[in-house]
Amino acid sequence: LTFGEPYIVEGLTEPIEGCEGSLVVNSAKDTLYFSDPNNPSLIRQNMTVFSSKDDGLSWQVLATVDTGAVSYSAMQVHPDGGLSLLYERSNVKQAVFDPDEIVYYRVI
C-alpha cells in the first residue's frame, strides 16, 4: 500500500545512460526476478536475469541470457512456475542502440 524509504541495491548495474528493465514476482516460489543489460559502461550489453528471495534486499545472477548488444526487456511468470524473457537485441555494439530483432527466451 505504501513505499518505504528508497535505498541503493548493491550488485545491480545498468548502462550509464540507463535502460528499462523488468521486475516480476513469482508468489508461489516467494521470488522476485529482475532483468536488464548488466553493464556499467555506455554500451547496453549482457542481458542478465537476477533473482531475490529476500524482497529485493540482495540479488543473485540467475542467468546471463545474452552477452551481446541488448536493450529493453519484459518478463512473464508462467502458471507452471517457469519464467520467460522478451528483449531487444542488436548485431552491433554502439552507444546509440538500434535493435535488429526481438528475442524470446525461456529462462526456467
Jmol script that loads the backbone (N, CA, C; Angstrom):
load data "model"
ATOM      1  N   LEU A   1       0.811  -1.203   0.000  1.00  0.00           N
ATOM      2  CA  LEU A   1       0.000   0.000   0.000  1.00  0.00           C
ATOM      3  C   LEU A   1       0.852   1.263   0.000  1.00  0.00           C
ATOM      4  N   THR A   2       2.032   1.169   0.618  1.00  0.00           N
ATOM      5  CA  THR A   2       2.918   2.329   0.644  1.00  0.00           C
ATOM      6  C   THR A   2       4.346   1.883   0.378  1.00  0.00           C
ATOM      7  N   PHE A   3       5.178   2.834   0.017  1.00  0.00           N
ATOM      8  CA  PHE A   3       6.591   2.573  -0.195  1.00  0.00           C
ATOM      9  C   PHE A   3       7.379   3.041   1.018  1.00  0.00           C
ATOM     10  N   GLY A   4       8.476   2.358   1.303  1.00  0.00           N
ATOM     11  CA  GLY A   4       9.384   2.791   2.359  1.00  0.00           C
ATOM     12  C   GLY A   4      10.405   3.754   1.783  1.00  0.00           C
ATOM     13  N   GLU A   5      11.418   4.059   2.579  1.00  0.00           N
ATOM     14  CA  GLU A   5      12.492   4.932   2.126  1.00  0.00           C
ATOM     15  C   GLU A   5      13.288   4.246   1.014  1.00  0.00           C
ATOM     16  N   PRO A   6      13.648   4.980  -0.049  1.00  0.00           N
ATOM     17  CA  PRO A   6      14.447   4.373  -1.118  1.00  0.00           C
ATOM     18  C   PRO A   6      15.875   4.098  -0.652  1.00  0.00           C
ATOM     19  N   TYR A   7      16.504   3.123  -1.280  1.00  0.00           N
ATOM     20  CA  TYR A   7      17.891   2.801  -0.979  1.00  0.00           C
ATOM     21  C   TYR A   7      18.538   2.199  -2.223  1.00  0.00           C
ATOM     22  N   ILE A   8      19.850   2.259  -2.286  1.00  0.00           N
ATOM     23  CA  ILE A   8      20.595   1.712  -3.409  1.00  0.00           C
ATOM     24  C   ILE A   8      20.877   0.242  -3.137  1.00  0.00           C
ATOM     25  N   VAL A   9      20.595  -0.592  -4.117  1.00  0.00           N
ATOM     26  CA  VAL A   9      20.845  -2.022  -4.002  1.00  0.00           C
ATOM     27  C   VAL A   9      22.175  -2.319  -4.680  1.00  0.00           C
ATOM     28  N   GLU A  10      23.126  -2.802  -3.925  1.00  0.00           N
ATOM     29  CA  GLU A  10      24.431  -3.164  -4.480  1.00  0.00           C
ATOM     30  C   GLU A  10      24.285  -4.411  -5.348  1.00  0.00           C
ATOM     31  N   GLY A  11      25.045  -4.466  -6.421  1.00  0.00           N
ATOM     32  CA  GLY A  11      25.058  -5.660  -7.258  1.00  0.00           C
ATOM     33  C   GLY A  11      24.186  -5.592  -8.485  1.00  0.00           C
ATOM     34  N   LEU A  12      23.301  -4.612  -8.564  1.00  0.00           N
ATOM     35  CA  LEU A  12      22.500  -4.424  -9.770  1.00  0.00           C
ATOM     36  C   LEU A  12      23.063  -3.227 -10.517  1.00  0.00           C
ATOM     37  N   THR A  13      23.565  -3.466 -11.725  1.00  0.00           N
ATOM     38  CA  THR A  13      24.133  -2.371 -12.512  1.00  0.00           C
ATOM     39  C   THR A  13      23.320  -2.172 -13.778  1.00  0.00           C
ATOM     40  N   GLU A  14      23.514  -1.025 -14.391  1.00  0.00           N
ATOM     41  CA  GLU A  14      22.890  -0.740 -15.675  1.00  0.00           C
ATOM     42  C   GLU A  14      23.797   0.204 -16.449  1.00  0.00           C
ATOM     43  N   PRO A  15      23.585   0.310 -17.753  1.00  0.00           N
ATOM     44  CA  PRO A  15      24.410   1.228 -18.537  1.00  0.00           C
ATOM     45  C   PRO A  15      24.320   2.654 -17.997  1.00  0.00           C
ATOM     46  N   ILE A  16      25.356   3.436 -18.255  1.00  0.00           N
ATOM     47  CA  ILE A  16      25.449   4.806 -17.730  1.00  0.00           C
ATOM     48  C   ILE A  16      24.203   5.625 -18.013  1.00  0.00           C
ATOM     49  N   GLU A  17      23.678   5.550 -19.241  1.00  0.00           N
ATOM     50  CA  GLU A  17      22.502   6.354 -19.576  1.00  0.00           C
ATOM     51  C   GLU A  17      21.202   5.691 -19.132  1.00  0.00           C
ATOM     52  N   GLY A  18      21.291   4.518 -18.504  1.00  0.00           N
ATOM     53  CA  GLY A  18      20.109   3.817 -18.015  1.00  0.00           C
ATOM     54  C   GLY A  18      19.453   2.995 -19.102  1.00  0.00           C
ATOM     55  N   CYS A  19      18.589   2.106 -18.693  1.00  0.00           N
ATOM     56  CA  CYS A  19      17.844   1.265 -19.630  1.00  0.00           C
ATOM     57  C   CYS A  19      16.684   0.637 -18.882  1.00  0.00           C
ATOM     58  N   GLU A  20      15.543   0.554 -19.522  1.00  0.00           N
ATOM     59  CA  GLU A  20      14.363  -0.055 -18.921  1.00  0.00           C
ATOM     60  C   GLU A  20      14.648  -1.522 -18.635  1.00  0.00           C
ATOM     61  N   GLY A  21      14.269  -1.980 -17.484  1.00  0.00           N
ATOM     62  CA  GLY A  21      14.395  -3.385 -17.125  1.00  0.00           C
ATOM     63  C   GLY A  21      13.019  -3.952 -16.836  1.00  0.00           C
ATOM     64  N   SER A  22      12.975  -5.125 -16.279  1.00  0.00           N
ATOM     65  CA  SER A  22      11.706  -5.762 -15.962  1.00  0.00           C
ATOM     66  C   SER A  22      11.790  -6.375 -14.571  1.00  0.00           C
ATOM     67  N   LEU A  23      10.703  -6.297 -13.835  1.00  0.00           N
ATOM     68  CA  LEU A  23      10.618  -6.859 -12.494  1.00  0.00           C
ATOM     69  C   LEU A  23       9.296  -7.611 -12.373  1.00  0.00           C
ATOM     70  N   VAL A  24       9.381  -8.882 -11.995  1.00  0.00           N
ATOM     71  CA  VAL A  24       8.174  -9.684 -11.773  1.00  0.00           C
ATOM     72  C   VAL A  24       8.343 -10.477 -10.483  1.00  0.00           C
ATOM     73  N   VAL A  25       7.227 -10.941  -9.947  1.00  0.00           N
ATOM     74  CA  VAL A  25       7.266 -11.762  -8.736  1.00  0.00           C
ATOM     75  C   VAL A  25       6.618 -13.108  -9.044  1.00  0.00           C
ATOM     76  N   ASN A  26       7.216 -14.169  -8.525  1.00  0.00           N
ATOM     77  CA  ASN A  26       6.612 -15.490  -8.546  1.00  0.00           C
ATOM     78  C   ASN A  26       6.193 -15.773  -7.107  1.00  0.00           C
ATOM     79  N   SER A  27       4.929 -15.529  -6.807  1.00  0.00           N
ATOM     80  CA  SER A  27       4.426 -15.683  -5.439  1.00  0.00           C
ATOM     81  C   SER A  27       4.546 -17.109  -4.939  1.00  0.00           C
ATOM     82  N   ALA A  28       4.370 -18.085  -5.829  1.00  0.00           N
ATOM     83  CA  ALA A  28       4.449 -19.489  -5.423  1.00  0.00           C
ATOM     84  C   ALA A  28       5.851 -19.862  -4.947  1.00  0.00           C
ATOM     85  N   LYS A  29       6.867 -19.226  -5.509  1.00  0.00           N
ATOM     86  CA  LYS A  29       8.251 -19.502  -5.113  1.00  0.00           C
ATOM     87  C   LYS A  29       8.810 -18.428  -4.183  1.00  0.00           C
ATOM     88  N   ASP A  30       7.976 -17.414  -3.857  1.00  0.00           N
ATOM     89  CA  ASP A  30       8.407 -16.307  -2.999  1.00  0.00           C
ATOM     90  C   ASP A  30       9.714 -15.696  -3.527  1.00  0.00           C
ATOM     91  N   THR A  31       9.733 -15.434  -4.845  1.00  0.00           N
ATOM     92  CA  THR A  31      10.942 -14.947  -5.509  1.00  0.00           C
ATOM     93  C   THR A  31      10.634 -13.769  -6.419  1.00  0.00           C
ATOM     94  N   LEU A  32      11.508 -12.755  -6.371  1.00  0.00           N
ATOM     95  CA  LEU A  32      11.471 -11.640  -7.315  1.00  0.00           C
ATOM     96  C   LEU A  32      12.479 -11.926  -8.419  1.00  0.00           C
ATOM     97  N   TYR A  33      12.152 -11.505  -9.654  1.00  0.00           N
ATOM     98  CA  TYR A  33      13.077 -11.610 -10.774  1.00  0.00           C
ATOM     99  C   TYR A  33      13.250 -10.227 -11.389  1.00  0.00           C
ATOM    100  N   PHE A  34      14.474  -9.902 -11.768  1.00  0.00           N
ATOM    101  CA  PHE A  34      14.783  -8.618 -12.398  1.00  0.00           C
ATOM    102  C   PHE A  34      15.683  -8.870 -13.600  1.00  0.00           C
ATOM    103  N   SER A  35      15.407  -8.189 -14.713  1.00  0.00           N
ATOM    104  CA  SER A  35      16.251  -8.319 -15.903  1.00  0.00           C
ATOM    105  C   SER A  35      16.658  -6.945 -16.406  1.00  0.00           C
ATOM    106  N   ASP A  36      17.894  -6.857 -16.895  1.00  0.00           N
ATOM    107  CA  ASP A  36      18.380  -5.633 -17.542  1.00  0.00           C
ATOM    108  C   ASP A  36      19.744  -5.900 -18.172  1.00  0.00           C
ATOM    109  N   PRO A  37      20.225  -4.951 -19.014  1.00  0.00           N
ATOM    110  CA  PRO A  37      21.590  -5.055 -19.517  1.00  0.00           C
ATOM    111  C   PRO A  37      22.556  -4.806 -18.360  1.00  0.00           C
ATOM    112  N   ASN A  38      23.235  -5.825 -17.920  1.00  0.00           N
ATOM    113  CA  ASN A  38      24.104  -5.754 -16.747  1.00  0.00           C
ATOM    114  C   ASN A  38      25.498  -5.295 -17.165  1.00  0.00           C
ATOM    115  N   ASN A  39      25.648  -3.984 -17.376  1.00  0.00           N
ATOM    116  CA  ASN A  39      26.921  -3.433 -17.826  1.00  0.00           C
ATOM    117  C   ASN A  39      26.996  -1.966 -17.408  1.00  0.00           C
ATOM    118  N   PRO A  40      27.959  -1.592 -16.582  1.00  0.00           N
ATOM    119  CA  PRO A  40      28.028  -0.214 -16.089  1.00  0.00           C
ATOM    120  C   PRO A  40      28.662   0.788 -17.060  1.00  0.00           C
ATOM    121  N   SER A  41      28.961   0.383 -18.295  1.00  0.00           N
ATOM    122  CA  SER A  41      29.562   1.322 -19.252  1.00  0.00           C
ATOM    123  C   SER A  41      28.468   1.969 -20.107  1.00  0.00           C
ATOM    124  N   LEU A  42      28.850   2.607 -21.162  1.00  0.00           N
ATOM    125  CA  LEU A  42      27.918   3.301 -22.046  1.00  0.00           C
ATOM    126  C   LEU A  42      27.129   2.342 -22.929  1.00  0.00           C
ATOM    127  N   ILE A  43      27.713   1.188 -23.240  1.00  0.00           N
ATOM    128  CA  ILE A  43      27.095   0.238 -24.167  1.00  0.00           C
ATOM    129  C   ILE A  43      26.103  -0.655 -23.437  1.00  0.00           C
ATOM    130  N   ARG A  44      24.909  -0.804 -24.021  1.00  0.00           N
ATOM    131  CA  ARG A  44      23.901  -1.719 -23.470  1.00  0.00           C
ATOM    132  C   ARG A  44      24.239  -3.130 -23.938  1.00  0.00           C
ATOM    133  N   GLN A  45      24.686  -3.971 -23.019  1.00  0.00           N
ATOM    134  CA  GLN A  45      25.020  -5.352 -23.356  1.00  0.00           C
ATOM    135  C   GLN A  45      24.909  -6.229 -22.115  1.00  0.00           C
ATOM    136  N   ASN A  46      24.926  -7.541 -22.325  1.00  0.00           N
ATOM    137  CA  ASN A  46      24.962  -8.512 -21.244  1.00  0.00           C
ATOM    138  C   ASN A  46      23.609  -8.646 -20.536  1.00  0.00           C
ATOM    139  N   MET A  47      22.578  -9.068 -21.284  1.00  0.00           N
ATOM    140  CA  MET A  47      21.244  -9.248 -20.688  1.00  0.00           C
ATOM    141  C   MET A  47      21.314 -10.322 -19.607  1.00  0.00           C
ATOM    142  N   THR A  48      20.936  -9.930 -18.403  1.00  0.00           N
ATOM    143  CA  THR A  48      21.054 -10.797 -17.238  1.00  0.00           C
ATOM    144  C   THR A  48      19.736 -10.832 -16.479  1.00  0.00           C
ATOM    145  N   VAL A  49      19.404 -11.998 -15.958  1.00  0.00           N
ATOM    146  CA  VAL A  49      18.236 -12.155 -15.092  1.00  0.00           C
ATOM    147  C   VAL A  49      18.753 -12.452 -13.690  1.00  0.00           C
ATOM    148  N   PHE A  50      18.276 -11.678 -12.729  1.00  0.00           N
ATOM    149  CA  PHE A  50      18.643 -11.823 -11.323  1.00  0.00           C
ATOM    150  C   PHE A  50      17.447 -12.363 -10.543  1.00  0.00           C
ATOM    151  N   SER A  51      17.719 -12.976  -9.397  1.00  0.00           N
ATOM    152  CA  SER A  51      16.632 -13.428  -8.522  1.00  0.00           C
ATOM    153  C   SER A  51      16.907 -12.961  -7.097  1.00  0.00           C
ATOM    154  N   SER A  52      15.828 -12.773  -6.347  1.00  0.00           N
ATOM    155  CA  SER A  52      15.929 -12.360  -4.949  1.00  0.00           C
ATOM    156  C   SER A  52      14.896 -13.119  -4.135  1.00  0.00           C
ATOM    157  N   LYS A  53      15.345 -13.667  -3.018  1.00  0.00           N
ATOM    158  CA  LYS A  53      14.456 -14.386  -2.096  1.00  0.00           C
ATOM    159  C   LYS A  53      14.173 -13.579  -0.835  1.00  0.00           C
ATOM    160  N   ASP A  54      14.717 -12.324  -0.766  1.00  0.00           N
ATOM    161  CA  ASP A  54      14.535 -11.506   0.435  1.00  0.00           C
ATOM    162  C   ASP A  54      13.909 -10.146   0.112  1.00  0.00           C
ATOM    163  N   ASP A  55      12.915 -10.179  -0.762  1.00  0.00           N
ATOM    164  CA  ASP A  55      12.166  -8.970  -1.145  1.00  0.00           C
ATOM    165  C   ASP A  55      13.042  -7.883  -1.762  1.00  0.00           C
ATOM    166  N   GLY A  56      14.097  -8.286  -2.467  1.00  0.00           N
ATOM    167  CA  GLY A  56      14.926  -7.324  -3.180  1.00  0.00           C
ATOM    168  C   GLY A  56      16.070  -6.726  -2.389  1.00  0.00           C
ATOM    169  N   LEU A  57      16.320  -7.198  -1.190  1.00  0.00           N
ATOM    170  CA  LEU A  57      17.447  -6.673  -0.412  1.00  0.00           C
ATOM    171  C   LEU A  57      18.778  -7.142  -0.988  1.00  0.00           C
ATOM    172  N   SER A  58      18.811  -8.364  -1.531  1.00  0.00           N
ATOM    173  CA  SER A  58      20.015  -8.871  -2.188  1.00  0.00           C
ATOM    174  C   SER A  58      19.597  -9.618  -3.456  1.00  0.00           C
ATOM    175  N   TRP A  59      20.514  -9.680  -4.425  1.00  0.00           N
ATOM    176  CA  TRP A  59      20.220 -10.276  -5.720  1.00  0.00           C
ATOM    177  C   TRP A  59      21.336 -11.222  -6.131  1.00  0.00           C
ATOM    178  N   GLN A  60      20.957 -12.328  -6.772  1.00  0.00           N
ATOM    179  CA  GLN A  60      21.899 -13.287  -7.310  1.00  0.00           C
ATOM    180  C   GLN A  60      21.640 -13.427  -8.814  1.00  0.00           C
ATOM    181  N   VAL A  61      22.696 -13.661  -9.576  1.00  0.00           N
ATOM    182  CA  VAL A  61      22.530 -13.898 -11.011  1.00  0.00           C
ATOM    183  C   VAL A  61      21.853 -15.246 -11.196  1.00  0.00           C
ATOM    184  N   LEU A  62      20.717 -15.241 -11.865  1.00  0.00           N
ATOM    185  CA  LEU A  62      20.016 -16.472 -12.198  1.00  0.00           C
ATOM    186  C   LEU A  62      20.503 -16.988 -13.552  1.00  0.00           C
ATOM    187  N   ALA A  63      20.645 -16.058 -14.531  1.00  0.00           N
ATOM    188  CA  ALA A  63      21.099 -16.459 -15.867  1.00  0.00           C
ATOM    189  C   ALA A  63      21.647 -15.260 -16.616  1.00  0.00           C
ATOM    190  N   THR A  64      22.774 -15.467 -17.281  1.00  0.00           N
ATOM    191  CA  THR A  64      23.262 -14.498 -18.255  1.00  0.00           C
ATOM    192  C   THR A  64      22.723 -14.985 -19.594  1.00  0.00           C
ATOM    193  N   VAL A  65      21.755 -14.256 -20.122  1.00  0.00           N
ATOM    194  CA  VAL A  65      20.995 -14.707 -21.281  1.00  0.00           C
ATOM    195  C   VAL A  65      21.711 -14.399 -22.588  1.00  0.00           C
ATOM    196  N   ASP A  66      22.332 -13.227 -22.687  1.00  0.00           N
ATOM    197  CA  ASP A  66      22.927 -12.783 -23.949  1.00  0.00           C
ATOM    198  C   ASP A  66      24.041 -11.795 -23.627  1.00  0.00           C
ATOM    199  N   THR A  67      25.262 -12.059 -24.080  1.00  0.00           N
ATOM    200  CA  THR A  67      26.387 -11.159 -23.801  1.00  0.00           C
ATOM    201  C   THR A  67      26.545 -10.078 -24.868  1.00  0.00           C
ATOM    202  N   GLY A  68      25.723 -10.124 -25.903  1.00  0.00           N
ATOM    203  CA  GLY A  68      25.800  -9.136 -26.976  1.00  0.00           C
ATOM    204  C   GLY A  68      25.097  -7.840 -26.623  1.00  0.00           C
ATOM    205  N   ALA A  69      24.856  -7.015 -27.659  1.00  0.00           N
ATOM    206  CA  ALA A  69      24.163  -5.734 -27.511  1.00  0.00           C
ATOM    207  C   ALA A  69      22.668  -5.994 -27.314  1.00  0.00           C
ATOM    208  N   VAL A  70      22.138  -5.547 -26.182  1.00  0.00           N
ATOM    209  CA  VAL A  70      20.749  -5.806 -25.805  1.00  0.00           C
ATOM    210  C   VAL A  70      20.128  -4.546 -25.205  1.00  0.00           C
ATOM    211  N   SER A  71      18.810  -4.556 -25.092  1.00  0.00           N
ATOM    212  CA  SER A  71      18.156  -3.378 -24.529  1.00  0.00           C
ATOM    213  C   SER A  71      16.889  -3.802 -23.797  1.00  0.00           C
ATOM    214  N   TYR A  72      15.814  -3.072 -23.988  1.00  0.00           N
ATOM    215  CA  TYR A  72      14.593  -3.231 -23.199  1.00  0.00           C
ATOM    216  C   TYR A  72      14.167  -4.685 -23.069  1.00  0.00           C
ATOM    217  N   SER A  73      13.619  -5.009 -21.887  1.00  0.00           N
ATOM    218  CA  SER A  73      13.197  -6.380 -21.625  1.00  0.00           C
ATOM    219  C   SER A  73      11.862  -6.405 -20.888  1.00  0.00           C
ATOM    220  N   ALA A  74      11.197  -7.551 -21.001  1.00  0.00           N
ATOM    221  CA  ALA A  74       9.948  -7.806 -20.279  1.00  0.00           C
ATOM    222  C   ALA A  74       9.931  -9.285 -19.911  1.00  0.00           C
ATOM    223  N   MET A  75       9.453  -9.594 -18.706  1.00  0.00           N
ATOM    224  CA  MET A  75       9.397 -10.985 -18.256  1.00  0.00           C
ATOM    225  C   MET A  75       7.969 -11.380 -17.919  1.00  0.00           C
ATOM    226  N   GLN A  76       7.759 -12.708 -17.920  1.00  0.00           N
ATOM    227  CA  GLN A  76       6.471 -13.271 -17.539  1.00  0.00           C
ATOM    228  C   GLN A  76       6.707 -14.554 -16.761  1.00  0.00           C
ATOM    229  N   VAL A  77       5.980 -14.695 -15.656  1.00  0.00           N
ATOM    230  CA  VAL A  77       5.983 -15.945 -14.898  1.00  0.00           C
ATOM    231  C   VAL A  77       4.838 -16.803 -15.434  1.00  0.00           C
ATOM    232  N   HIS A  78       5.137 -18.051 -15.756  1.00  0.00           N
ATOM    233  CA  HIS A  78       4.143 -18.974 -16.304  1.00  0.00           C
ATOM    234  C   HIS A  78       3.398 -19.701 -15.190  1.00  0.00           C
ATOM    235  N   PRO A  79       2.194 -20.201 -15.476  1.00  0.00           N
ATOM    236  CA  PRO A  79       1.436 -20.954 -14.464  1.00  0.00           C
ATOM    237  C   PRO A  79       2.203 -22.151 -13.905  1.00  0.00           C
ATOM    238  N   ASP A  80       3.113 -22.739 -14.715  1.00  0.00           N
ATOM    239  CA  ASP A  80       3.893 -23.886 -14.245  1.00  0.00           C
ATOM    240  C   ASP A  80       5.125 -23.468 -13.439  1.00  0.00           C
ATOM    241  N   GLY A  81       5.289 -22.158 -13.183  1.00  0.00           N
ATOM    242  CA  GLY A  81       6.423 -21.660 -12.404  1.00  0.00           C
ATOM    243  C   GLY A  81       7.608 -21.259 -13.253  1.00  0.00           C
ATOM    244  N   GLY A  82       7.517 -21.484 -14.560  1.00  0.00           N
ATOM    245  CA  GLY A  82       8.596 -21.091 -15.466  1.00  0.00           C
ATOM    246  C   GLY A  82       8.673 -19.577 -15.624  1.00  0.00           C
ATOM    247  N   LEU A  83       9.745 -19.128 -16.241  1.00  0.00           N
ATOM    248  CA  LEU A  83       9.984 -17.699 -16.435  1.00  0.00           C
ATOM    249  C   LEU A  83      10.464 -17.468 -17.853  1.00  0.00           C
ATOM    250  N   SER A  84       9.834 -16.529 -18.557  1.00  0.00           N
ATOM    251  CA  SER A  84      10.243 -16.178 -19.910  1.00  0.00           C
ATOM    252  C   SER A  84      10.654 -14.723 -19.983  1.00  0.00           C
ATOM    253  N   LEU A  85      11.530 -14.442 -20.944  1.00  0.00           N
ATOM    254  CA  LEU A  85      12.082 -13.102 -21.141  1.00  0.00           C
ATOM    255  C   LEU A  85      11.939 -12.718 -22.607  1.00  0.00           C
ATOM    256  N   LEU A  86      11.486 -11.510 -22.844  1.00  0.00           N
ATOM    257  CA  LEU A  86      11.401 -10.930 -24.182  1.00  0.00           C
ATOM    258  C   LEU A  86      12.303  -9.708 -24.165  1.00  0.00           C
ATOM    259  N   TYR A  87      13.241  -9.589 -25.123  1.00  0.00           N
ATOM    260  CA  TYR A  87      14.166  -8.459 -25.099  1.00  0.00           C
ATOM    261  C   TYR A  87      14.612  -8.067 -26.505  1.00  0.00           C
ATOM    262  N   GLU A  88      15.109  -6.832 -26.615  1.00  0.00           N
ATOM    263  CA  GLU A  88      15.634  -6.338 -27.883  1.00  0.00           C
ATOM    264  C   GLU A  88      17.102  -6.713 -27.998  1.00  0.00           C
ATOM    265  N   ARG A  89      17.532  -7.032 -29.227  1.00  0.00           N
ATOM    266  CA  ARG A  89      18.920  -7.397 -29.496  1.00  0.00           C
ATOM    267  C   ARG A  89      19.399  -6.684 -30.755  1.00  0.00           C
ATOM    268  N   SER A  90      20.675  -6.332 -30.763  1.00  0.00           N
ATOM    269  CA  SER A  90      21.286  -5.700 -31.929  1.00  0.00           C
ATOM    270  C   SER A  90      22.532  -6.487 -32.326  1.00  0.00           C
ATOM    271  N   ASN A  91      22.854  -6.461 -33.598  1.00  0.00           N
ATOM    272  CA  ASN A  91      24.065  -7.121 -34.094  1.00  0.00           C
ATOM    273  C   ASN A  91      25.292  -6.227 -33.975  1.00  0.00           C
ATOM    274  N   VAL A  92      25.100  -4.970 -33.536  1.00  0.00           N
ATOM    275  CA  VAL A  92      26.194  -4.008 -33.442  1.00  0.00           C
ATOM    276  C   VAL A  92      26.234  -3.417 -32.032  1.00  0.00           C
ATOM    277  N   LYS A  93      27.418  -3.428 -31.407  1.00  0.00           N
ATOM    278  CA  LYS A  93      27.595  -2.782 -30.104  1.00  0.00           C
ATOM    279  C   LYS A  93      28.014  -1.341 -30.348  1.00  0.00           C
ATOM    280  N   GLN A  94      27.127  -0.393 -30.024  1.00  0.00           N
ATOM    281  CA  GLN A  94      27.412   1.019 -30.192  1.00  0.00           C
ATOM    282  C   GLN A  94      26.649   1.812 -29.143  1.00  0.00           C
ATOM    283  N   ALA A  95      27.051   3.062 -28.937  1.00  0.00           N
ATOM    284  CA  ALA A  95      26.450   3.897 -27.899  1.00  0.00           C
ATOM    285  C   ALA A  95      24.960   4.140 -28.144  1.00  0.00           C
ATOM    286  N   VAL A  96      24.567   4.323 -29.387  1.00  0.00           N
ATOM    287  CA  VAL A  96      23.144   4.504 -29.712  1.00  0.00           C
ATOM    288  C   VAL A  96      22.593   3.145 -30.109  1.00  0.00           C
ATOM    289  N   PHE A  97      21.746   2.583 -29.259  1.00  0.00           N
ATOM    290  CA  PHE A  97      21.217   1.241 -29.500  1.00  0.00           C
ATOM    291  C   PHE A  97      20.158   1.275 -30.589  1.00  0.00           C
ATOM    292  N   ASP A  98      20.302   0.414 -31.584  1.00  0.00           N
ATOM    293  CA  ASP A  98      19.347   0.283 -32.677  1.00  0.00           C
ATOM    294  C   ASP A  98      19.025  -1.201 -32.828  1.00  0.00           C
ATOM    295  N   PRO A  99      17.848  -1.641 -32.371  1.00  0.00           N
ATOM    296  CA  PRO A  99      17.560  -3.078 -32.350  1.00  0.00           C
ATOM    297  C   PRO A  99      17.415  -3.688 -33.738  1.00  0.00           C
ATOM    298  N   ASP A 100      17.893  -4.928 -33.870  1.00  0.00           N
ATOM    299  CA  ASP A 100      17.736  -5.701 -35.100  1.00  0.00           C
ATOM    300  C   ASP A 100      16.655  -6.767 -34.961  1.00  0.00           C
ATOM    301  N   GLU A 101      16.392  -7.187 -33.731  1.00  0.00           N
ATOM    302  CA  GLU A 101      15.419  -8.246 -33.531  1.00  0.00           C
ATOM    303  C   GLU A 101      14.877  -8.230 -32.100  1.00  0.00           C
ATOM    304  N   ILE A 102      13.744  -8.901 -31.935  1.00  0.00           N
ATOM    305  CA  ILE A 102      13.146  -9.144 -30.625  1.00  0.00           C
ATOM    306  C   ILE A 102      13.343 -10.632 -30.343  1.00  0.00           C
ATOM    307  N   VAL A 103      13.865 -10.949 -29.161  1.00  0.00           N
ATOM    308  CA  VAL A 103      14.187 -12.337 -28.818  1.00  0.00           C
ATOM    309  C   VAL A 103      13.295 -12.799 -27.666  1.00  0.00           C
ATOM    310  N   TYR A 104      12.770 -14.014 -27.799  1.00  0.00           N
ATOM    311  CA  TYR A 104      12.029 -14.679 -26.736  1.00  0.00           C
ATOM    312  C   TYR A 104      12.925 -15.771 -26.167  1.00  0.00           C
ATOM    313  N   TYR A 105      13.063 -15.809 -24.839  1.00  0.00           N
ATOM    314  CA  TYR A 105      13.953 -16.776 -24.201  1.00  0.00           C
ATOM    315  C   TYR A 105      13.268 -17.355 -22.978  1.00  0.00           C
ATOM    316  N   ARG A 106      13.215 -18.669 -22.879  1.00  0.00           N
ATOM    317  CA  ARG A 106      12.659 -19.335 -21.703  1.00  0.00           C
ATOM    318  C   ARG A 106      13.805 -19.509 -20.701  1.00  0.00           C
ATOM    319  N   VAL A 107      13.751 -18.772 -19.600  1.00  0.00           N
ATOM    320  CA  VAL A 107      14.824 -18.767 -18.605  1.00  0.00           C
ATOM    321  C   VAL A 107      14.757 -20.026 -17.751  1.00  0.00           C
ATOM    322  N   ILE A 108      13.593 -20.308 -17.187  1.00  0.00           N
ATOM    323  CA  ILE A 108      13.381 -21.532 -16.390  1.00  0.00           C
ATOM    324  C   ILE A 108      12.001 -22.079 -16.681  1.00  0.00           C
TER     325      ILE A 108
END
end "model"
wireframe off; spacefill off
backbone 0.3
color backbone group
